[in-house]
Structures are given as C-alpha cells and as structure tokens.
Amino acid sequence: MMSRQFIKFLVTGGVAAIANFGSRIVLSHWMPYVPSIIIAFCIGLISAFVLNRAFVFVNASNTLRNQAWWFTIVNLAALVQTLVISVALGKYALPALGIDAHAETIAHGVGVLVPVVTSYFGHKQFSFRV
C-alpha cells in the first residue's frame, strides 16, 4: 500500500510534470527539441520544489539551502533519465516501430514518468530530511 506521503508526492509531481510537459510543447515552437526539454525540466523543477516543500515534506529539518541543493542534485539525475528515455524513444525506438506522428511528445511523456520512484526516495533521503 502506498503511503500518504507518496500519494501527495505523486499529486504534486503530477502538477509539476504538467508544467514540464506543457511548457516543452510551447517551447518547441521556438527552439529545438532537446533545449526545450531542458528548459521545461527547469520549469517543472521549480514547481516541484515549491509544491513538495509546501505539501509533501513539511517536517523537513534541514535548511532551505540544503533542501534546494539536494533537490537540484536528485533532479539532475532525473534529467539524465528523462533525456536518455526521451531521445532514445523519440528519435530511434518509436520511428523504428513506425510511430512517427507525435513521436517526440509520446517519448517525452514517457521520459518524464520514468524517474518518479527514484526521485521520491532521493528527496525523502537527501532533499527533505527529517
């Protein structure tokens, strides 16, 4: 059974993922795919940090600076996961399977979902320690 905290993490992460995913679509109108993923990731990162501090890890005892530092480190690892999955699926796997329509959007959606569990444990252990 999922803990209440993990469910809150999923909800706040969902909101941040929508900010990430939606901003990538908008940004793609003005810039290439990979830079739009990186900027969108930053938008999602800021959203996630604010929401997690306010609603998920409210009893954290480490300093704001320490929280921000570790939150960034954990999410840089998630960024690598997101980029690898998004590019591998969007540029190679989906086209090889004959899926060309919206391949980058589908790939990015999967790429954003992949690091959910690793991020939760990283934030619980490092970013928002009690």
Secondary structure, 3 states (H helix, E strand, C coil): CCCHHHHHHHHHHHHHHHHHHHHHHHHCCCCCHHHHHHHHHHHHHHHHHHHHHHHHCCCCCCCHHHHHHHHHHHHHHHHHHHHHHHHHHHHHHHHHCCCCCCHHHHHHHHHHHCCHHHHHHHHHHHHCCC
